[in-house]
Amino acid sequence: MIVEVVALDRSVWTGTARQVRVRTTEGDIGILPGHEAVAGILKPGGFAVDPVDGARIEGTIDAGFVFMDNNRVTIVADNVELTGSAAA
């Protein structure tokens, strides 16, 4: 599935992934390829993307939204910071 992580002022990461994990106001969710359409309000905290190739992308976000439809996940947040090796 295609994943795009976007802050208000820039694109943070785009690529293909096997899984995405985010924390919504309704609880933590994992999104896999073929997942049904979903939209959620994100809680401040961490997120993780497991790319098809390469190491896990992890980061923190503040307020935002997640959308999944047609094998495309978009994470939109006011601020996004990559952590760990993803920040390098």
A tleap script that builds the chain and sets N, CA, C and O, in Angstrom:
source leaprc.protein.ff14SB
mol = sequence {
  NMET ILE VAL GLU VAL VAL ALA LEU ASP ARG
  SER VAL TRP THR GLY THR ALA ARG GLN VAL
  ARG VAL ARG THR THR GLU GLY ASP ILE GLY
  ILE LEU PRO GLY HIE GLU ALA VAL ALA GLY
  ILE LEU LYS PRO GLY GLY PHE ALA VAL ASP
  PRO VAL ASP GLY ALA ARG ILE GLU GLY THR
  ILE ASP ALA GLY PHE VAL PHE MET ASP ASN
  ASN ARG VAL THR ILE VAL ALA ASP ASN VAL
  GLU LEU THR GLY SER ALA ALA CALA
}
set mol.1.N position { 0.842 -1.172 0.000 }
set mol.1.CA position { 0.000 0.000 0.000 }
set mol.1.C position { 0.889 1.238 0.000 }
set mol.1.O position { 2.028 1.197 0.467 }
set mol.2.N position { 0.371 2.308 -0.516 }
set mol.2.CA position { 1.096 3.580 -0.557 }
set mol.2.C position { 0.817 4.337 0.736 }
set mol.2.O position { -0.329 4.425 1.176 }
set mol.3.N position { 1.867 4.881 1.342 }
set mol.3.CA position { 1.724 5.644 2.584 }
set mol.3.C position { 2.349 7.009 2.387 }
set mol.3.O position { 3.436 7.138 1.823 }
set mol.4.N position { 1.643 8.032 2.863 }
set mol.4.CA position { 2.166 9.394 2.830 }
set mol.4.C position { 1.983 10.009 4.208 }
set mol.4.O position { 0.880 10.023 4.754 }
set mol.5.N position { 3.083 10.521 4.765 }
set mol.5.CA position { 3.058 11.210 6.055 }
set mol.5.C position { 3.356 12.669 5.776 }
set mol.5.O position { 4.397 13.006 5.212 }
set mol.6.N position { 2.425 13.540 6.181 }
set mol.6.CA position { 2.508 14.953 5.814 }
set mol.6.C position { 2.337 15.828 7.047 }
set mol.6.O position { 1.417 15.621 7.838 }
set mol.7.N position { 3.227 16.809 7.210 }
set mol.7.CA position { 3.050 17.875 8.187 }
set mol.7.C position { 2.448 19.066 7.443 }
set mol.7.O position { 2.426 19.086 6.213 }
set mol.8.N position { 1.966 20.045 8.182 }
set mol.8.CA position { 1.349 21.197 7.522 }
set mol.8.C position { 2.295 21.907 6.557 }
set mol.8.O position { 1.860 22.460 5.547 }
set mol.9.N position { 3.600 21.890 6.874 }
set mol.9.CA position { 4.553 22.654 6.071 }
set mol.9.C position { 5.424 21.820 5.132 }
set mol.9.O position { 6.253 22.369 4.405 }
set mol.10.N position { 5.239 20.481 5.144 }
set mol.10.CA position { 6.116 19.662 4.289 }
set mol.10.C position { 5.644 18.215 4.217 }
set mol.10.O position { 4.889 17.744 5.067 }
set mol.11.N position { 6.106 17.527 3.185 }
set mol.11.CA position { 5.930 16.085 3.092 }
set mol.11.C position { 7.062 15.453 3.898 }
set mol.11.O position { 8.224 15.810 3.705 }
set mol.12.N position { 6.745 14.524 4.794 }
set mol.12.CA position { 7.738 13.932 5.685 }
set mol.12.C position { 8.250 12.606 5.139 }
set mol.12.O position { 9.458 12.371 5.127 }
set mol.13.N position { 7.347 11.734 4.688 }
set mol.13.CA position { 7.752 10.431 4.156 }
set mol.13.C position { 6.665 9.912 3.234 }
set mol.13.O position { 5.475 10.021 3.527 }
set mol.14.N position { 7.097 9.340 2.104 }
set mol.14.CA position { 6.181 8.698 1.171 }
set mol.14.C position { 6.840 7.412 0.679 }
set mol.14.O position { 8.029 7.404 0.360 }
set mol.15.N position { 6.074 6.335 0.617 }
set mol.15.CA position { 6.607 5.083 0.117 }
set mol.15.C position { 5.574 3.977 0.214 }
set mol.15.O position { 4.413 4.218 0.545 }
set mol.16.N position { 6.013 2.760 -0.081 }
set mol.16.CA position { 5.134 1.601 0.032 }
set mol.16.C position { 5.420 0.905 1.359 }
set mol.16.O position { 6.563 0.844 1.810 }
set mol.17.N position { 4.364 0.383 1.972 }
set mol.17.CA position { 4.523 -0.210 3.300 }
set mol.17.C position { 3.688 -1.470 3.448 }
set mol.17.O position { 2.702 -1.687 2.742 }
set mol.18.N position { 4.125 -2.293 4.399 }
set mol.18.CA position { 3.401 -3.512 4.769 }
set mol.18.C position { 2.403 -3.249 5.886 }
set mol.18.O position { 1.401 -3.953 6.009 }
set mol.19.N position { 2.680 -2.221 6.709 }
set mol.19.CA position { 1.827 -1.949 7.864 }
set mol.19.C position { 2.040 -0.526 8.357 }
set mol.19.O position { 3.134 0.028 8.249 }
set mol.20.N position { 0.974 0.057 8.901 }
set mol.20.CA position { 1.028 1.365 9.548 }
set mol.20.C position { 0.341 1.236 10.895 }
set mol.20.O position { -0.712 0.605 10.997 }
set mol.21.N position { 0.928 1.829 11.933 }
set mol.21.CA position { 0.306 1.859 13.255 }
set mol.21.C position { 0.198 3.299 13.725 }
set mol.21.O position { 1.174 4.048 13.691 }
set mol.22.N position { -1.002 3.685 14.166 }
set mol.22.CA position { -1.248 5.037 14.662 }
set mol.22.C position { -2.148 4.961 15.897 }
set mol.22.O position { -2.803 3.950 16.149 }
set mol.23.N position { -2.160 6.049 16.650 }
set mol.23.CA position { -3.030 6.152 17.830 }
set mol.23.C position { -4.119 7.171 17.516 }
set mol.23.O position { -3.840 8.344 17.265 }
set mol.24.N position { -5.371 6.698 17.535 }
set mol.24.CA position { -6.507 7.580 17.280 }
set mol.24.C position { -7.253 7.847 18.579 }
set mol.24.O position { -6.955 7.250 19.614 }
set mol.25.N position { -8.222 8.746 18.514 }
set mol.25.CA position { -9.042 9.030 19.688 }
set mol.25.C position { -9.866 7.817 20.097 }
set mol.25.O position { -10.355 7.750 21.225 }
set mol.26.N position { -10.024 6.858 19.190 }
set mol.26.CA position { -10.775 5.629 19.475 }
set mol.26.C position { -9.871 4.482 19.905 }
set mol.26.O position { -10.364 3.409 20.250 }
set mol.27.N position { -8.558 4.689 19.892 }
set mol.27.CA position { -7.610 3.649 20.273 }
set mol.27.C position { -6.556 3.432 19.200 }
set mol.27.O position { -6.609 4.052 18.138 }
set mol.28.N position { -5.602 2.554 19.473 }
set mol.28.CA position { -4.527 2.249 18.525 }
set mol.28.C position { -5.086 1.376 17.405 }
set mol.28.O position { -5.886 0.471 17.643 }
set mol.29.N position { -4.646 1.667 16.175 }
set mol.29.CA position { -5.058 0.830 15.051 }
set mol.29.C position { -3.845 0.460 14.214 }
set mol.29.O position { -2.881 1.218 14.105 }
set mol.30.N position { -3.920 -0.717 13.630 }
set mol.30.CA position { -2.943 -1.171 12.663 }
set mol.30.C position { -3.630 -1.282 11.316 }
set mol.30.O position { -4.737 -1.813 11.215 }
set mol.31.N position { -2.979 -0.785 10.292 }
set mol.31.CA position { -3.558 -0.801 8.945 }
set mol.31.C position { -2.653 -1.642 8.057 }
set mol.31.O position { -1.456 -1.379 7.942 }
set mol.32.N position { -3.239 -2.654 7.433 }
set mol.32.CA position { -2.538 -3.541 6.516 }
set mol.32.C position { -3.079 -3.339 5.110 }
set mol.32.O position { -4.171 -2.795 4.946 }
set mol.33.N position { -2.334 -3.769 4.085 }
set mol.33.CA position { -2.861 -3.683 2.722 }
set mol.33.C position { -4.230 -4.351 2.622 }
set mol.33.O position { -4.456 -5.411 3.205 }
set mol.34.N position { -5.130 -3.732 1.887 }
set mol.34.CA position { -6.465 -4.271 1.711 }
set mol.34.C position { -7.435 -3.900 2.819 }
set mol.34.O position { -8.596 -4.309 2.788 }
set mol.35.N position { -6.973 -3.129 3.798 }
set mol.35.CA position { -7.840 -2.703 4.908 }
set mol.35.C position { -9.022 -1.924 4.356 }
set mol.35.O position { -8.893 -1.209 3.363 }
set mol.36.N position { -10.179 -2.064 5.003 }
set mol.36.CA position { -11.344 -1.297 4.577 }
set mol.36.C position { -11.085 0.194 4.777 }
set mol.36.O position { -10.200 0.581 5.541 }
set mol.37.N position { -11.852 1.018 4.095 }
set mol.37.CA position { -11.705 2.465 4.212 }
set mol.37.C position { -11.922 2.890 5.652 }
set mol.37.O position { -12.828 2.400 6.326 }
set mol.38.N position { -11.087 3.803 6.117 }
set mol.38.CA position { -11.179 4.286 7.485 }
set mol.38.C position { -10.677 5.726 7.534 }
set mol.38.O position { -9.800 6.116 6.764 }
set mol.39.N position { -11.241 6.504 8.444 }
set mol.39.CA position { -10.766 7.851 8.733 }
set mol.39.C position { -10.789 8.007 10.240 }
set mol.39.O position { -11.723 7.550 10.899 }
set mol.40.N position { -9.769 8.648 10.791 }
set mol.40.CA position { -9.722 8.818 12.232 }
set mol.40.C position { -9.009 10.080 12.630 }
set mol.40.O position { -8.194 10.620 11.882 }
set mol.41.N position { -9.328 10.547 13.825 }
set mol.41.CA position { -8.649 11.689 14.422 }
set mol.41.C position { -7.489 11.148 15.240 }
set mol.41.O position { -7.673 10.272 16.084 }
set mol.42.N position { -6.291 11.674 14.989 }
set mol.42.CA position { -5.097 11.189 15.673 }
set mol.42.C position { -4.905 11.880 17.017 }
set mol.42.O position { -5.146 13.078 17.162 }
set mol.43.N position { -4.462 11.091 17.994 }
set mol.43.CA position { -4.064 11.629 19.286 }
set mol.43.C position { -2.570 11.929 19.209 }
set mol.43.O position { -1.845 11.272 18.462 }
set mol.44.N position { -2.106 12.911 19.973 }
set mol.44.CA position { -0.662 13.146 20.026 }
set mol.44.C position { 0.061 11.881 20.498 }
set mol.44.O position { -0.402 11.186 21.402 }
set mol.45.N position { 1.185 11.604 19.879 }
set mol.45.CA position { 1.957 10.426 20.267 }
set mol.45.C position { 2.722 9.852 19.105 }
set mol.45.O position { 3.014 10.545 18.130 }
set mol.46.N position { 3.046 8.578 19.214 }
set mol.46.CA position { 3.885 7.933 18.225 }
set mol.46.C position { 3.110 7.272 17.102 }
set mol.46.O position { 1.920 6.978 17.223 }
set mol.47.N position { 3.821 7.048 16.004 }
set mol.47.CA position { 3.299 6.271 14.881 }
set mol.47.C position { 4.448 5.449 14.325 }
set mol.47.O position { 5.615 5.747 14.577 }
set mol.48.N position { 4.115 4.414 13.567 }
set mol.48.CA position { 5.144 3.577 12.954 }
set mol.48.C position { 4.674 3.118 11.581 }
set mol.48.O position { 3.498 2.819 11.372 }
set mol.49.N position { 5.624 3.070 10.649 }
set mol.49.CA position { 5.378 2.573 9.294 }
set mol.49.C position { 6.419 1.499 9.023 }
set mol.49.O position { 7.616 1.739 9.177 }
set mol.50.N position { 5.966 0.310 8.618 }
set mol.50.CA position { 6.882 -0.756 8.231 }
set mol.50.C position { 6.959 -0.787 6.709 }
set mol.50.O position { 6.090 -1.363 6.054 }
set mol.51.N position { 8.007 -0.162 6.138 }
set mol.51.CA position { 8.129 -0.118 4.678 }
set mol.51.C position { 8.324 -1.512 4.083 }
set mol.51.O position { 8.765 -2.436 4.766 }
set mol.52.N position { 7.992 -1.644 2.816 }
set mol.52.CA position { 8.252 -2.889 2.103 }
set mol.52.C position { 9.755 -3.142 2.082 }
set mol.52.O position { 10.196 -4.275 2.279 }
set mol.53.N position { 10.536 -2.108 1.847 }
set mol.53.CA position { 12.000 -2.195 1.857 }
set mol.53.C position { 12.548 -1.228 2.892 }
set mol.53.O position { 12.114 -0.079 2.965 }
set mol.54.N position { 13.498 -1.689 3.692 }
set mol.54.CA position { 14.148 -0.800 4.644 }
set mol.54.C position { 13.618 -0.944 6.053 }
set mol.54.O position { 12.726 -1.743 6.340 }
set mol.55.N position { 14.211 -0.127 6.930 }
set mol.55.CA position { 13.903 -0.178 8.355 }
set mol.55.C position { 12.616 0.566 8.680 }
set mol.55.O position { 12.178 1.442 7.935 }
set mol.56.N position { 12.028 0.200 9.797 }
set mol.56.CA position { 10.800 0.833 10.286 }
set mol.56.C position { 10.990 2.345 10.415 }
set mol.56.O position { 12.037 2.815 10.861 }
set mol.57.N position { 9.977 3.084 10.024 }
set mol.57.CA position { 9.929 4.530 10.179 }
set mol.57.C position { 9.081 4.816 11.407 }
set mol.57.O position { 7.923 4.404 11.475 }
set mol.58.N position { 9.653 5.521 12.381 }
set mol.58.CA position { 8.908 5.870 13.580 }
set mol.58.C position { 8.966 7.365 13.792 }
set mol.58.O position { 9.923 8.024 13.384 }
set mol.59.N position { 7.942 7.900 14.430 }
set mol.59.CA position { 7.921 9.320 14.687 }
set mol.59.C position { 6.847 9.684 15.678 }
set mol.59.O position { 6.126 8.827 16.190 }
set mol.60.N position { 6.755 10.973 15.940 }
set mol.60.CA position { 5.723 11.503 16.812 }
set mol.60.C position { 4.939 12.567 16.058 }
set mol.60.O position { 5.454 13.243 15.168 }
set mol.61.N position { 3.697 12.686 16.443 }
set mol.61.CA position { 2.816 13.682 15.836 }
set mol.61.C position { 2.044 14.377 16.946 }
set mol.61.O position { 1.942 13.885 18.070 }
set mol.62.N position { 1.501 15.547 16.590 }
set mol.62.CA position { 0.531 16.148 17.493 }
set mol.62.C position { -0.834 15.956 16.845 }
set mol.62.O position { -1.072 14.893 16.273 }
set mol.63.N position { -1.696 16.877 16.899 }
set mol.63.CA position { -3.046 16.711 16.352 }
set mol.63.C position { -3.007 16.412 14.859 }
set mol.63.O position { -2.142 16.911 14.139 }
set mol.64.N position { -3.954 15.592 14.401 }
set mol.64.CA position { -4.001 15.283 12.981 }
set mol.64.C position { -5.073 14.280 12.637 }
set mol.64.O position { -5.971 14.001 13.432 }
set mol.65.N position { -4.963 13.735 11.423 }
set mol.65.CA position { -5.943 12.798 10.889 }
set mol.65.C position { -5.234 11.675 10.155 }
set mol.65.O position { -4.108 11.839 9.685 }
set mol.66.N position { -5.910 10.521 10.059 }
set mol.66.CA position { -5.446 9.417 9.232 }
set mol.66.C position { -6.597 9.006 8.319 }
set mol.66.O position { -7.752 8.949 8.740 }
set mol.67.N position { -6.261 8.722 7.072 }
set mol.67.CA position { -7.238 8.281 6.082 }
set mol.67.C position { -6.688 7.054 5.374 }
set mol.67.O position { -5.506 7.012 5.032 }
set mol.68.N position { -7.543 6.044 5.149 }
set mol.68.CA position { -7.171 4.866 4.372 }
set mol.68.C position { -8.285 4.600 3.383 }
set mol.68.O position { -9.445 4.463 3.769 }
set mol.69.N position { -7.936 4.526 2.104 }
set mol.69.CA position { -8.897 4.185 1.069 }
set mol.69.C position { -8.128 3.718 -0.159 }
set mol.69.O position { -7.104 4.302 -0.515 }
set mol.70.N position { -8.617 2.677 -0.797 }
set mol.70.CA position { -8.002 2.150 -2.027 }
set mol.70.C position { -6.514 1.869 -1.875 }
set mol.70.O position { -5.717 2.214 -2.748 }
set mol.71.N position { -6.138 1.228 -0.741 }
set mol.71.CA position { -4.741 0.860 -0.487 }
set mol.71.C position { -3.805 2.060 -0.421 }
set mol.71.O position { -2.631 1.959 -0.778 }
set mol.72.N position { -4.325 3.188 0.032 }
set mol.72.CA position { -3.531 4.402 0.211 }
set mol.72.C position { -3.811 4.958 1.604 }
set mol.72.O position { -4.963 5.217 1.952 }
set mol.73.N position { -2.758 5.140 2.401 }
set mol.73.CA position { -2.870 5.688 3.750 }
set mol.73.C position { -2.237 7.074 3.746 }
set mol.73.O position { -1.118 7.258 3.266 }
set mol.74.N position { -2.962 8.040 4.286 }
set mol.74.CA position { -2.433 9.393 4.429 }
set mol.74.C position { -2.537 9.796 5.888 }
set mol.74.O position { -3.613 9.751 6.485 }
set mol.75.N position { -1.407 10.190 6.453 }
set mol.75.CA position { -1.350 10.725 7.808 }
set mol.75.C position { -1.042 12.205 7.673 }
set mol.75.O position { -0.019 12.583 7.100 }
set mol.76.N position { -1.930 13.046 8.202 }
set mol.76.CA position { -1.764 14.493 8.135 }
set mol.76.C position { -1.764 15.027 9.557 }
set mol.76.O position { -2.708 14.783 10.309 }
set mol.77.N position { -0.720 15.752 9.934 }
set mol.77.CA position { -0.621 16.293 11.287 }
set mol.77.C position { -0.063 17.706 11.238 }
set mol.77.O position { 0.616 18.087 10.284 }
set mol.78.N position { -0.356 18.474 12.276 }
set mol.78.CA position { 0.202 19.824 12.362 }
set mol.78.C position { 1.729 19.755 12.350 }
set mol.78.O position { 2.386 20.450 11.574 }
set mol.79.N position { 2.281 18.911 13.217 }
set mol.79.CA position { 3.727 18.735 13.317 }
set mol.79.C position { 4.045 17.251 13.313 }
set mol.79.O position { 3.349 16.453 13.940 }
set mol.80.N position { 5.107 16.889 12.596 }
set mol.80.CA position { 5.579 15.501 12.546 }
set mol.80.C position { 7.089 15.519 12.767 }
set mol.80.O position { 7.810 16.281 12.122 }
set mol.81.N position { 7.552 14.691 13.665 }
set mol.81.CA position { 8.991 14.546 13.909 }
set mol.81.C position { 9.343 13.073 13.792 }
set mol.81.O position { 8.751 12.237 14.474 }
set mol.82.N position { 10.302 12.749 12.933 }
set mol.82.CA position { 10.807 11.379 12.864 }
set mol.82.C position { 11.755 11.161 14.014 }
set mol.82.O position { 12.489 12.071 14.399 }
set mol.83.N position { 11.750 9.939 14.579 }
set mol.83.CA position { 12.602 9.616 15.715 }
set mol.83.C position { 13.541 8.477 15.360 }
set mol.83.O position { 13.367 7.818 14.336 }
set mol.84.N position { 14.527 8.249 16.198 }
set mol.84.CA position { 15.457 7.154 15.997 }
set mol.84.C position { 16.224 7.279 14.702 }
set mol.84.O position { 16.561 8.385 14.277 }
set mol.85.N position { 16.505 6.140 14.064 }
set mol.85.CA position { 17.305 6.132 12.833 }
set mol.85.C position { 16.578 6.804 11.692 }
set mol.85.O position { 17.216 7.235 10.731 }
set mol.86.N position { 15.237 6.909 11.767 }
set mol.86.CA position { 14.462 7.562 10.702 }
set mol.86.C position { 14.764 9.058 10.655 }
set mol.86.O position { 14.616 9.683 9.606 }
set mol.87.N position { 15.186 9.638 11.778 }
set mol.87.CA position { 15.452 11.075 11.827 }
set mol.87.C position { 16.778 11.427 11.193 }
set mol.87.O position { 17.008 12.587 10.852 }
set mol.88.N position { 17.649 10.461 11.029 }
set mol.88.CA position { 19.000 10.731 10.496 }
set mol.88.C position { 18.974 11.052 9.012 }
set mol.88.O position { 20.022 11.301 8.416 }
savepdb mol mol.pdb
quit
